[in-house]
Amino acid sequence: MTERLDGRQDSPAAEAAGEPPTGPADTPRKRTRLGPSPTVAIFFLLPAALLLGIWVIYPIVFSIFRSLFDSVGTGFVGLGNYATIFSDAGMLTTIRNNLIWVVVAPIIVTTLGLIFAVLTERIRWATAFKLIVFMPMAVSLMAAGVIFRLVYEENPDKGLANAILTTVHDTFSSSQGYPEARPREGDQSQVAAQDGGVVTKQPAQAGRPVLIPIVGVKPDVMPSNAQAAQAPAGDGLSGTVWFDFTPGGGGQSGAIDGTEKGLPGMTVEAVQNGQVAATATTAENGSFRFDGLAPGSYVVRLPQSNFEASYGGLTWLGPALITPAIIGAFVWVWAGFAMVLIAAGLAAIPRDALEAARIDGATEWQVFRKITVPLLSPVLLVVFVTMIINTLKVFDLVFIIAPSSVQPQANVVALEMWRVSFGGGGNQGLGSALAIFLLILVLPFMIMNIRRFRREDT
């Protein structure tokens, strides 16, 4: 036995075998804990856990409990409120609208964000462009709803959307609408109303101008370029369409007086045997002439389109377009958010892979489709799932943009939950059931996002 300086003894056999010395000092030591103790951690987490329980856990539990009772809260109805969600026609419309939102809005937002992120790498003023596109994120959804309520005004003088549409339409269409205008009636008049338009009573001949007096033209639809009516001269089939009204009274009915104005922009047709042989448009003085028309007799006709209201755009806030219109506002708000996230992911892509593909002869479209998009797929999925969650919870835009008359057609689950609970319905049992239904819809996507974040951290 050999005695060591630390008091331990080694046996001769151990020394001969070269084994490491053993003794009481080789017992495992306690591992030193890094960071605060569990008691301290619990102490700091307790306030957050308490607030989480008050603001999240308790409302969820209470909503589940309340959804099992009637509107008053005294009668137990079991799953009756949940059955109403899937049986009421209005509720089914709400679920259908939510389905449209979930399918359409995230795809558009993610696609636009991807396009903007890729294109901003190729322009000089990329920072300014990103700032402009991202700026709507600084606006609350309620303010965005007010903005787009004005954008979608049907009157082109107020609504930007219809102002653009009418400008484009009027650029490529020369027709001028005169709603409520009608031919002057009387035995001496050469024309009469027929099928919403105006036709001559007798076939017209070349060399004899056709006079078509019109009344009922409102001052606000009279074109500013209208000039004093004048009968055309020369051969051929021609005539004049004018407003047969003398301001202040006087004048001769059915005859062109000096102060009466022509009606420009009206479409005039020469009809023979039921077929349109030629078409002309009235000038600023209301005159028209058919060029290159074969000899013969024709019926001169003003088609119904002349007496319809001028193109005023689309009824964005009507039942047919209200949901797409609100989705457009949603895309305007969130496209910048998607662009910034995707641009961050795009900046992390190794440039070597992109350059190698270009050197190998790949086109820009092939590089984008086979390299950029696959490498960005994790970011795209996060953006897409986040947009799904936001569409399921959308409330402000629908409430502000949709007029009360079409809110049933634009309704979504979050808005219906508020309407039946606090917006006049007074049925908090059904409202609680809708809240739990919405929570069930959102939970899978939240769990999907959390799992992806955890996989990225490991």
Secondary structure, 3 states (H helix, E strand, C coil): CEECCCCCEECHHHHHHCCCCCCHHHCCCCCCCCCCCHHHHHHHHHHHHHHHHHHHHHHHHHHHHHCCECCCCCCECCCHHHHHHCCCHHHHHHHHHHHHHHHHHHHHHHHHHHHHHHHHHHCCCHHHHHHHHHHHHHCCHHHHHHHHHHHCCCCCCCCHHHHHHHHHHHHHCCCCCCCCCEECCCCCCCEEEECCEEEECCCECCCCCEEEEEECCCHHHCCCCCCECCCCCCCCCEEEEEECCCCCCCCCCCCCCCCCEECCCCEEEEEECCEEEEEEECCCCCEEECCCCCCCCEEEEECHHHHCCCCCCCCCCCCCCHHHHHHHHHHHHHHHHHHHHHHHHHHCCCHHHHHHHHHCCCCHHHHHHHHHHHHHHHHHHHHHHHHHHHHHCCCHHHHHHCCCCCHHHHCCHHHHHHHHHCCCCCCHHHHHHHHHHHHHHHHHHHHHHHHHHHHHHC
